[in-house]
Amino acid sequence: MDSKSKEQFVHSVFESIAPKYDLMNDLLSFRRHKAWRKFTMRKMAVPKGATAIDLCCGTCDWTISIAKASQNGEVIGLDFSQGMLDIGQSKINKLELDGQVSLLRGNAMQLPFEDNRFDYATIGFGLRNVPDLVQVLKEMQRVVKPGGKVVCLELSKPTWEPFKSIYYFYFQKVLPMLGKLVVKRYEQYKWLPDSLVAFPDINRLAEIYREIGLRHVKAYPLTGGIAALHIGTKGTDGA
């Protein structure tokens, strides 16, 4: 599948599963995604007034967490799925965060913002779905200020047995069937394990962070390695 076909397919996947996305996240992560996000927020240590852009923001749970931590800093959520953004906007309105958080339909490969704009650029469970993950990370690095953070929370690849075998059986066989039962979508949830096959493991993704020039790169395996958090800092010289 070429990059354009992948982009179109992934877009159709997320538009179709948007109404049940939060429920399926529970199934996908063994209900651990909220704990992973809390861990990430502790490591980010967002100060009051910090600005952020959250790519592939989906239904905006992480976007909202960042906004609450920042208290009054501008936070932008960007996603290519209008269905996801509509659900996220309803959450933001309910929490009365619409004066602080703005949502934008856009492409993570080409961010419509100037260099050195944000204190944080984040992406949660979206990097494995983009056509070119290196390009997205470079864009994230470009739009953060010198000293800013590029943060990725993503599914990863467990390495120790027997957990590895159990996890892959669940991910590749059970999860698509749950998708069929719960949201009447089999092919869409078969895509999710397929998307992880070519995705770099925790160490390789850390290397990519360093290769594009990010510094002080830290990688944290989560829940036996089924997810990983990566944080890198943009150099104060802008590189």
Beta strands, then each sheet from edge to edge (+ up, - down):
strand 1: 52-55
strand 2: 75-79
strand 3: 101-105
strand 4: 118-124
strand 5: 144-155
strand 6: 215-222
strand 7: 227-233
sheet 1: 3+ 2+ 1+ 4+ 5+ 7- 6+
end
